[in-house]
Amino acid sequence: FLWSFRIVVVLVVVVGSTLTLASGKFGIETWASLIRDGATLGSVYALIALGYTMVYGILRMINFAHGEIFMGGAFAGYFTAVALAQTGALTASVASGLLSVLIMILVAMAVSVGIALTVERVAYRPLRNAPTLVPLISAIGASLFLQYTARGFFGSGLYAYPNVPFLDATAPIPLLNMRWVDVLVVVASFTMMGGLYLFIMRSKIGTAIRAVSEDKGTAALMGIDANRAIVVTFVIGAALAGAAGVLYGLSFRQVAFAMGIVPGIKAFTAAVLG
C-alpha cells in the first residue's frame, strides 16, 4: 500500500508539473524560486517530521511537545550566534564562520535533547502503560508548559539571527540563484537523514529501536531494553529538531520567537545581572 501511495504521489507531482510547465503560467525565475525555497524549507520540515514519526513509531503517541523542542533549539542557536557575533567569529573568515555554525548546531542539539529527555522522563514515562488518551493529554500539557515558559523568559518579539556574510553570498548553481545558506541547509539535512538511516538500519541500537517499534513486549522478552531504545529515539528526534531550528533560523532569519508576552521577567533578570 505504501509503495502504491508513493507511486501515485510521484505521478501526481510529475503530471501536474508537466501540465503547469506546458501552460506557461510561470516563468523560469518563478520556477527556480519555488524549487529553491521548496528544497530549503522541505529539508527543514523533513528533519522535524523525523522526530515526530520516530516517537510515534515506537510509542504510538503524537509528541505534541516536539514543536517546542524545535523552538528550544532555535533559541539556543540564536543566543549562541549572538555570543559568537560579539566575538567576531561569524565574520572573521569562511572557516571561522563554518566552525561557528557547527557550534550553534551542536549547542542547539544539546539543548533540544535536554528538553526532550526531561519531557520524556517527567511527562511520558510514568504514563507509558496508561490508556492512550492519558499520555496524549500529558503531551498537550507539556507543549503548553514549554510554550509559556519560553513566553515568560523571552517575551513575544521576533529574534533575528545575526548575519553570516559568506552564507548570504550566491552559490555558483545555474538558474536556481541559491545562496550558500540554502546549500548548507539542504546538504546538512540530507547528511543527517542519511546518517539516521544508516544508524537505524545498520547499528545494534537501531535494530533494537525497530524491534521495540514492532512489538515492545516481545522485544523485552528477547532481552532488549525497551526504555533505552525509547530514550535513544527521543534523543535522536530532539537532536534533529534542534539542528533544524538553527538551519531554519540561518535561512529565514526571523524565526526564533516565544508565543506570548511577559517582559517583566526579562527586565527583572537584566536588573539582577546588573
Contacts in CASP RR format, 6 or more apart in sequence:
PFRMAT RR
TARGET T0000
AUTHOR 0000-0000-0000
METHOD contacts of the structure
MODEL  1
FLWSFRIVVVLVVVVGSTLTLASGKFGIETWASLIRDGATLGSVYALIAL
GYTMVYGILRMINFAHGEIFMGGAFAGYFTAVALAQTGALTASVASGLLS
VLIMILVAMAVSVGIALTVERVAYRPLRNAPTLVPLISAIGASLFLQYTA
RGFFGSGLYAYPNVPFLDATAPIPLLNMRWVDVLVVVASFTMMGGLYLFI
MRSKIGTAIRAVSEDKGTAALMGIDANRAIVVTFVIGAALAGAAGVLYGL
SFRQVAFAMGIVPGIKAFTAAVLG
20 26 0 8 1.000
21 31 0 8 1.000
26 34 0 8 1.000
28 175 0 8 1.000
32 175 0 8 1.000
32 176 0 8 1.000
32 177 0 8 1.000
33 177 0 8 1.000
35 176 0 8 1.000
36 176 0 8 1.000
36 177 0 8 1.000
36 178 0 8 1.000
36 182 0 8 1.000
39 182 0 8 1.000
39 186 0 8 1.000
40 182 0 8 1.000
40 185 0 8 1.000
40 186 0 8 1.000
40 251 0 8 1.000
41 251 0 8 1.000
42 189 0 8 1.000
43 185 0 8 1.000
43 186 0 8 1.000
43 188 0 8 1.000
43 189 0 8 1.000
43 190 0 8 1.000
43 247 0 8 1.000
44 185 0 8 1.000
44 189 0 8 1.000
44 244 0 8 1.000
44 245 0 8 1.000
44 247 0 8 1.000
44 248 0 8 1.000
44 251 0 8 1.000
46 189 0 8 1.000
46 193 0 8 1.000
47 189 0 8 1.000
47 192 0 8 1.000
47 193 0 8 1.000
47 240 0 8 1.000
47 241 0 8 1.000
47 243 0 8 1.000
47 244 0 8 1.000
47 247 0 8 1.000
48 66 0 8 1.000
48 67 0 8 1.000
48 70 0 8 1.000
48 240 0 8 1.000
48 241 0 8 1.000
48 244 0 8 1.000
50 193 0 8 1.000
50 196 0 8 1.000
50 237 0 8 1.000
50 240 0 8 1.000
51 63 0 8 1.000
51 66 0 8 1.000
51 236 0 8 1.000
51 237 0 8 1.000
51 238 0 8 1.000
51 240 0 8 1.000
51 241 0 8 1.000
52 62 0 8 1.000
52 63 0 8 1.000
52 66 0 8 1.000
54 209 0 8 1.000
54 233 0 8 1.000
54 236 0 8 1.000
54 237 0 8 1.000
55 61 0 8 1.000
55 63 0 8 1.000
55 66 0 8 1.000
55 233 0 8 1.000
55 234 0 8 1.000
55 237 0 8 1.000
56 62 0 8 1.000
56 63 0 8 1.000
57 213 0 8 1.000
58 209 0 8 1.000
58 212 0 8 1.000
58 213 0 8 1.000
58 216 0 8 1.000
58 229 0 8 1.000
58 230 0 8 1.000
58 233 0 8 1.000
59 124 0 8 1.000
59 128 0 8 1.000
59 135 0 8 1.000
59 230 0 8 1.000
60 132 0 8 1.000
61 124 0 8 1.000
61 132 0 8 1.000
61 135 0 8 1.000
61 136 0 8 1.000
61 139 0 8 1.000
62 136 0 8 1.000
62 139 0 8 1.000
63 139 0 8 1.000
64 136 0 8 1.000
64 139 0 8 1.000
64 140 0 8 1.000
64 141 0 8 1.000
64 142 0 8 1.000
64 143 0 8 1.000
65 116 0 8 1.000
65 119 0 8 1.000
65 123 0 8 1.000
65 139 0 8 1.000
65 141 0 8 1.000
65 142 0 8 1.000
65 143 0 8 1.000
65 146 0 8 1.000
66 237 0 8 1.000
66 241 0 8 1.000
67 143 0 8 1.000
67 241 0 8 1.000
68 115 0 8 1.000
68 142 0 8 1.000
68 143 0 8 1.000
68 146 0 8 1.000
68 147 0 8 1.000
68 150 0 8 1.000
69 112 0 8 1.000
69 115 0 8 1.000
69 116 0 8 1.000
69 119 0 8 1.000
69 146 0 8 1.000
69 238 0 8 1.000
69 241 0 8 1.000
69 242 0 8 1.000
70 112 0 8 1.000
70 241 0 8 1.000
70 242 0 8 1.000
70 244 0 8 1.000
70 245 0 8 1.000
71 146 0 8 1.000
71 147 0 8 1.000
71 150 0 8 1.000
71 245 0 8 1.000
71 256 0 8 1.000
71 258 0 8 1.000
72 108 0 8 1.000
72 111 0 8 1.000
72 112 0 8 1.000
72 115 0 8 1.000
72 146 0 8 1.000
72 150 0 8 1.000
72 242 0 8 1.000
72 245 0 8 1.000
73 108 0 8 1.000
73 109 0 8 1.000
73 111 0 8 1.000
73 112 0 8 1.000
73 241 0 8 1.000
73 242 0 8 1.000
73 245 0 8 1.000
73 246 0 8 1.000
74 108 0 8 1.000
74 242 0 8 1.000
74 245 0 8 1.000
74 246 0 8 1.000
74 248 0 8 1.000
74 249 0 8 1.000
74 255 0 8 1.000
74 256 0 8 1.000
75 111 0 8 1.000
75 150 0 8 1.000
75 154 0 8 1.000
75 159 0 8 1.000
75 256 0 8 1.000
76 107 0 8 1.000
76 108 0 8 1.000
76 110 0 8 1.000
76 111 0 8 1.000
76 112 0 8 1.000
76 242 0 8 1.000
77 104 0 8 1.000
77 105 0 8 1.000
77 107 0 8 1.000
77 108 0 8 1.000
77 111 0 8 1.000
77 161 0 8 1.000
77 245 0 8 1.000
77 246 0 8 1.000
77 256 0 8 1.000
78 159 0 8 1.000
78 161 0 8 1.000
78 249 0 8 1.000
78 256 0 8 1.000
80 103 0 8 1.000
80 104 0 8 1.000
80 107 0 8 1.000
80 108 0 8 1.000
81 90 0 8 1.000
81 100 0 8 1.000
81 104 0 8 1.000
81 161 0 8 1.000
81 162 0 8 1.000
82 162 0 8 1.000
84 90 0 8 1.000
84 100 0 8 1.000
84 103 0 8 1.000
84 104 0 8 1.000
84 162 0 8 1.000
85 91 0 8 1.000
85 162 0 8 1.000
88 96 0 8 1.000
89 96 0 8 1.000
89 97 0 8 1.000
89 99 0 8 1.000
89 100 0 8 1.000
90 96 0 8 1.000
90 97 0 8 1.000
90 100 0 8 1.000
90 162 0 8 1.000
90 163 0 8 1.000
90 164 0 8 1.000
90 165 0 8 1.000
91 97 0 8 1.000
91 163 0 8 1.000
91 164 0 8 1.000
91 165 0 8 1.000
94 166 0 8 1.000
97 164 0 8 1.000
97 166 0 8 1.000
100 164 0 8 1.000
101 164 0 8 1.000
101 167 0 8 1.000
101 184 0 8 1.000
101 246 0 8 1.000
101 250 0 8 1.000
104 246 0 8 1.000
105 188 0 8 1.000
105 242 0 8 1.000
105 243 0 8 1.000
105 246 0 8 1.000
105 247 0 8 1.000
108 242 0 8 1.000
108 243 0 8 1.000
108 245 0 8 1.000
108 246 0 8 1.000
109 238 0 8 1.000
109 239 0 8 1.000
109 242 0 8 1.000
109 243 0 8 1.000
111 242 0 8 1.000
112 238 0 8 1.000
112 239 0 8 1.000
112 241 0 8 1.000
112 242 0 8 1.000
113 234 0 8 1.000
113 235 0 8 1.000
113 238 0 8 1.000
113 239 0 8 1.000
114 238 0 8 1.000
115 146 0 8 1.000
115 238 0 8 1.000
116 234 0 8 1.000
116 235 0 8 1.000
116 237 0 8 1.000
116 238 0 8 1.000
116 241 0 8 1.000
117 231 0 8 1.000
117 234 0 8 1.000
117 235 0 8 1.000
117 238 0 8 1.000
119 142 0 8 1.000
119 146 0 8 1.000
120 230 0 8 1.000
120 231 0 8 1.000
120 234 0 8 1.000
122 142 0 8 1.000
123 135 0 8 1.000
123 138 0 8 1.000
123 139 0 8 1.000
123 141 0 8 1.000
123 142 0 8 1.000
124 135 0 8 1.000
124 138 0 8 1.000
124 139 0 8 1.000
124 142 0 8 1.000
125 227 0 8 1.000
127 134 0 8 1.000
127 135 0 8 1.000
127 138 0 8 1.000
128 135 0 8 1.000
147 258 0 8 1.000
147 259 0 8 1.000
148 259 0 8 1.000
148 260 0 8 1.000
150 258 0 8 1.000
150 259 0 8 1.000
151 258 0 8 1.000
151 259 0 8 1.000
151 260 0 8 1.000
151 261 0 8 1.000
151 262 0 8 1.000
152 258 0 8 1.000
152 260 0 8 1.000
152 262 0 8 1.000
152 265 0 8 1.000
153 258 0 8 1.000
153 262 0 8 1.000
153 265 0 8 1.000
153 266 0 8 1.000
153 269 0 8 1.000
154 257 0 8 1.000
154 258 0 8 1.000
154 266 0 8 1.000
155 258 0 8 1.000
155 260 0 8 1.000
155 261 0 8 1.000
155 262 0 8 1.000
155 263 0 8 1.000
155 266 0 8 1.000
156 257 0 8 1.000
156 258 0 8 1.000
156 259 0 8 1.000
156 260 0 8 1.000
156 261 0 8 1.000
157 257 0 8 1.000
157 258 0 8 1.000
158 254 0 8 1.000
158 256 0 8 1.000
158 257 0 8 1.000
159 254 0 8 1.000
159 255 0 8 1.000
159 256 0 8 1.000
159 257 0 8 1.000
160 253 0 8 1.000
160 254 0 8 1.000
161 249 0 8 1.000
161 250 0 8 1.000
161 253 0 8 1.000
161 254 0 8 1.000
161 255 0 8 1.000
161 256 0 8 1.000
164 181 0 8 1.000
164 250 0 8 1.000
166 180 0 8 1.000
167 179 0 8 1.000
167 180 0 8 1.000
167 181 0 8 1.000
167 184 0 8 1.000
167 250 0 8 1.000
168 179 0 8 1.000
168 180 0 8 1.000
168 181 0 8 1.000
169 179 0 8 1.000
169 180 0 8 1.000
170 177 0 8 1.000
170 178 0 8 1.000
170 179 0 8 1.000
170 180 0 8 1.000
171 178 0 8 1.000
171 179 0 8 1.000
171 180 0 8 1.000
171 182 0 8 1.000
171 183 0 8 1.000
173 183 0 8 1.000
181 250 0 8 1.000
181 251 0 8 1.000
182 251 0 8 1.000
184 247 0 8 1.000
184 250 0 8 1.000
185 247 0 8 1.000
185 250 0 8 1.000
185 251 0 8 1.000
188 243 0 8 1.000
188 247 0 8 1.000
189 244 0 8 1.000
189 247 0 8 1.000
192 240 0 8 1.000
192 243 0 8 1.000
196 236 0 8 1.000
196 240 0 8 1.000
199 205 0 8 1.000
199 206 0 8 1.000
199 236 0 8 1.000
200 206 0 8 1.000
200 209 0 8 1.000
200 210 0 8 1.000
205 228 0 8 1.000
205 229 0 8 1.000
205 232 0 8 1.000
206 229 0 8 1.000
206 232 0 8 1.000
208 219 0 8 1.000
208 224 0 8 1.000
208 225 0 8 1.000
208 228 0 8 1.000
208 229 0 8 1.000
209 229 0 8 1.000
209 232 0 8 1.000
209 233 0 8 1.000
211 218 0 8 1.000
211 219 0 8 1.000
211 222 0 8 1.000
211 224 0 8 1.000
211 229 0 8 1.000
212 219 0 8 1.000
212 224 0 8 1.000
212 226 0 8 1.000
212 229 0 8 1.000
212 230 0 8 1.000
216 226 0 8 1.000
217 226 0 8 1.000
219 226 0 8 1.000
219 229 0 8 1.000
220 226 0 8 1.000
245 255 0 8 1.000
245 256 0 8 1.000
248 255 0 8 1.000
249 255 0 8 1.000
249 256 0 8 1.000
END
